[in-house]
């Protein structure tokens, strides 16, 4: 009992507990005020409510970053960044499933959400990270073997998700006979990827910069095995993981509750409905975005790739089979096929990513190109 208390005491800081109380308290307040929020709120009240929710989410996001960075330092890559990636992506999948199984017609929610996440991660987050990191450090070397593995999977999974249904499916959706092999292939491929990433190919996802690589090694120059680190620091790792999940949950729950408010606000402004999905995706992946930019500032460009590309591989690799399983079980018509304009932008994004990370080093110029492409995506949204 004393050992448990001594382990948890440094983790349960006043700031951490305050963040938890603020996040869960705001969610409870929204639940209690549910009936009032369904009415027609005046414009200023709607703006203030949205600003308050975003402020709470930002506070919680910094808490997630805090726990994730401690875990990353303790576990080392790729395990540390994988913890943050999977925790956020799993909750994102649950959120999409909840919308699909809820009232109303949401045949394109999975497509719109994953497309928004793809463009945000591939261009906005990576672009900002490369621009900021490149301006501070110049050219930054990355592990090309690991990055090419990410991009190879993204090309295949994106084609399965957004391109193939429009060519062989019915009305933009896979038929039940097509869904089963697509689910099987996706799950097996993603499972094999995780097995190799956390096993024999773990070194392919670590920093190649000698200065950064030395930080992950012990005094004798050898890297401490993951099993040894996990066993020696089990209490701290499990405690921080629990705090991370407990802090991530209010972010997703609050973003889900504010979807209706966003829709109403955008409708009043005459903005496209698809912008709501983009804004929610931005909020849900805010913790990972903050961590990525901070990693770029430290020159940890492989960690940027692990966070961004790893998050997108997990998002597509988990969302496709999860949504298709729901479609099989419920008989819902789930549309994955994208519009020609979005398919073009996604293809250009993947091609640009291959060009960016195909060289030995990435620079601020690469980041500027990705940010420009995200600007074009925003233009298409409003067009």
C-alpha positions, 0 to 999 in steps of 0.5 A: 500500500505504501509502495503504491502511494509513493508511486502515485504521489508524484503523478497526482500533482495539483495541476494534473488534478485541476485539469481532470476536474476542469475537463470532467466538470465541464462535461458534466455541466454540458450534460446537465445543461443539455435541454437548454443547449437544444434551443436556439441560443443567441449569437453571443451566447453561442460564441461564448459557449464554444470559446469556453469549451475550446478553452477547456479542451486546450487545458486538457490537451496540455495535460495529455502532452505532459503525460505523453512526454513523460511516457515517451522519455521513459519508454523511448521510441517507438513505444512512447509515441505509440501510447499517445497515438493509439489512445487518441485513435482508439477514442476517435474510432469509438466516437465515429462508431457512436455517431454511426449507431446514433439517431439520424443518417450519417452515411459519410461520417467515417469518410469525412472524419478520416479524410479531414484527419488525413489532410490535417496530419499530412499537411497542417501538422507535419507542415507546421512541424517541419517549418518550425523545426527547419527554421530552428535546426536547418536540415533534420535527418530522419530514419528513412526506412521507418518513414517509408514503411508508414507511407507505403501503408498509407498509400495502400490503406487510403486506396482501400478506404477512399478510392476502391469503393467508388470503383467496385462498390455500390453507390460509394460503399462496399458490398457485404461480400467485399467488406469481409476480405477488406476487413481481413486484409486491413486487420492482418496488415495493421497487426503485422505492422504493429508486431514488426514496429514493436519487435524486430524493426523497432530501430527503424522508428528511432532517431538517427541523429547521434545526439538524440540516439545517445539519449535513448541509450544507457551509460554503457552505450546499449539501449535498455530492453523494453521489457526491463524498462516496463518491469522496473517502472511498471507503477509509474507507466500504468499510472501515467497511462491511466492519467493520459486516458482520463485526460483524453476522454473529456477532450473527445466527449466535449468535442462530440457534444459541441458538434451540434453547436458547431453545426448551428454556428457554421449554418448561421455563418453560411460555412460548409457543413464539412467544416464541422468535421474538420474542426472536430478533427483538429480538436481531437488531434490537438494533443498529438499536434502540440507534441509533434511541434514540440518534438520538431523544436527539439529536432526530434524529426523521427518522433514527428514522423512516429506521431503523425504518420503513425497516428494516420496509419492507426486511424485508417487501419482501425477505422476501416475494419471497425466501420465495416464491421458495424456496417455488416452487423447493422446493415447500414449503408456506409459511404467511403468513396471520396469526391474527385477533388478530395481524391486528387488532394489526398493523392498529391498529399501522399506524393508530396510526403514521399518526396519530402521524406525520400531524402536524407533530411527534411527542411523548412521548405518541405514544411512550407509546401505541405502548409500550402497544400493544406491551404488549397484543401481549405479552399476546396472545402469552401468551394 
